[in-house]
Amino acid sequence: MAEVVYPPVILVLKTFWKYLGLQFHFEGDAHVPRKGGAILAMNHIGYLDFALIGTAALPANRLVRFMAKKEIFDNKLAGPLMRGMHHINVDRNNGSASFVAALRKLRSGEIVGIFPEGTISKSFEIKELKSGAVRLAMGANVPVIPAVIWGSQRIWTKGVKRDLRRKKFPIYVSFGAPMYFDKSADVDAGEKALRETLLNLLHEVQEKYPDNHRGQRWAPARLGGTAPAPLN
């Protein structure tokens, strides 16, 4: 697969991260397979999560193909870039097509990035998961790599005006150990296990995060922040 668009986009993003003054802390990148198909299952707290987590996967020399909603592909600017980077168009009115497209990429040895919560969590907690990540792993016989990000919500998230000024604050990304789901496994049990793993990873990252969460709009109520309470 020719990579004409992805490399220059990476250069632009790295320049943008440098402009923002972000302080990256990546953990567990050894869990990202250096070859072969895998699913990257991530929490979702901000609009730039995919780009930041994709940056964290670069030391493994892997380019992640993210599953993203159709509206992004329909955008005149973002659409050509998304197609050029071979990301996966998710039309919620025709989910089977995106599922098949993801299966093909996994079976061809690609890493596919999925936000199993389906949308940004306004509470910044882990919402209930959809079953797509587990079902894809079972169908393609590939591992699921759990991953969490913390700090991206401080740049741009749902319900809060974006702030693209220079920041100099930490962005944490942590990859967990691969999870394997046999084709005969129970999907609901697999989904529950994945959510528990993501929860544990997120809490570990939040404990390490150097900036105080108390009183912050970008922090969950559980940590003393003022974000909306979880709906589930």
Secondary structure, DSSP 8 states (H G I E B T S, - for coil): ---SSHHHHHHHHHHHHHHHT-EEEEE-GGGS-SSS-EEEEE---STTHHHHHHHHTGGGT--EEEEEEHHHHHSTTHHHHHHHTT-EEE-TT-HHHHHHHHHHHHHTT-EEEE-TTSS--TTSS-----SHHHHHHHHHT--EEEEEEESGGGTSBTTB----S----EEEEEE---B---TTS-HHHHHHHHHHHHHHHHHHHHHH--S--TT-TTS-GGGT--S-----
